[in-house]
Amino acid sequence: MTSTLKNTIEIDDTKRISDINEQFALLFPFLELRFYRKPHAWQMASAEKDYIEEQAYIGDIRSNHIGGVLRLDKRMKTGTLEQAFSKRFGLYVQIFRHHGFSWIQTVGTDELTLQEQNEIGRNVTEDFLHGSNWVYQHEKDI
């Protein structure tokens, strides 16, 4: 993979889930895509029992084998991206946000943009790791 940031993800049957997640993380380091066997409703959680491991090949987890490129836009709503994976590629994803030392599903915040979700994850994680005054103190020191 090249070191330049691309705002697209190539989807085809030869890719692993981990390949897609690596591309996504370059743009949104505090967000993660998780893939599931079944879809979830708008603003609802995905069931843990339907989670698919990252080493799975895309071709093994979908019935729609049409490849293509998915353009990522930081202004895209979380729910819109999840729907795009489903409608265009037959893949059921849920976006997770970094929260300290763990990841949480972005349930109930499908209307927030990817940029907003990523910023929330960054802020919460920095507050968690460094204390709520860390950002203010860090900016003061610069």
N, C-alpha and C positions, 0 to 999 in steps of 0.2 A: 504494500500500500504506500502511496506517495505521501510526502509530508504536507502537501498543500490541502487546505480545507476545501471540501466540496460540499455544496448544499444539496446534493442528490444522493440517493441510495439506489443502487442497482439491485433489482429483485429478479432472481432466477433460481431454478431448481437445484443448481450446483452449489449455491451459497449455504453456509451454515447460519444459524441464528446468531452465533457469536460474530460472524463477519458483518452482519447488519448492525449489531449493537456497537461494534468498534467504530463504524462510520458515523452512527448517530451520536456517540459520545464525543467525537471530535468537535461537534457543534454545540452540544448540550451536555457538558460534563456532570451536571447535577441531576440528570434525568437518565432513565433506563427504559428500554422496551422489554417487556416480557410477553412471551407468546403462549397462547392457550389453545386447547382443542375445541373449545366452544366459545361463541360470542357472549359478550355481556351487554346488558341494556345501558342506555345513556345514563351516566352518573351512578352506575352500579359497579360493585366490585366483581372481579373475576374469581372463580373458585380455585383454591389452591390445588385441589385434586386434578384440575385440568391443565396445570402448568406443564410446559414442554421444556426440557433441558436445552441449554445453549448449544450443545454439540449436534443437535438434530439438523438434518438437511431440510431446506425449505421444500424440496420436492416430495419429501416423506410426510409432510404435515398438512398438505392442502390438496384439494381435488381440482382446483383451477390452476393449470400449469402455464399460464400466460406470464411471460416475463415483461419487464419494463423498468422505467426509471421513475422514482418517486422524488419529487422536488420538495425540499424542506424549506420552510419560511418561518423565521422567528415569530412572525405575527399570526401564524396559523394556530387555531384553537386546538387544544389537546384532543377534544372529542372529534374534531374534523380529521386529524391525523389518524386516529384510531379507526374511523370509518373508511378512510382512504385505503388503509391496509386491507380491510375487509372487502370492500366493494371492488377494488381493482385487482387484488392479488389473492383473495380467499384466505387471508391470514388474520387471525384474531389476536390483537395486541392490547395490552394495557400499559399505560405509561406510569412509571414509578418515579418518585422524587426522593432525592437523598435527604435524610433527616438525621443528622448526627452520625451515629455508627450504623444506621439501618436504612432501609428503603421502605417507603409507604406508597400505596396506590393513590393515584390522584382522583379518587372517587369524590364526586360532588363538585369538582372544579374543572369540569370539561369545557367550560366557557373561557377559562384563562388561556392565554397564548403560551406557546412553548417558551418564549423568552421570560414571561412572567413566572412560569413554573420553575424554570431554571434559576432565576434570581431568588425566588423563595427558598429553593433548596440550598443555594449558596449562602444566603443570609442565615438561615436556620443552622446550617452546619457550622459556619464560622462562629455564630453565637454559642453553639453547643460546645465547640472545641476550645474556644478562646474566651468565653464569657461575653455577656451582652454588650460590654463596653469596648470590645476588641476593635471593631471597625472604627469607632470614634477615636480611640487612642492611637490606632495605626495611622489614621489620616492626620492627626495632630503631630505625630512624630516625623512626618514627611516634609 
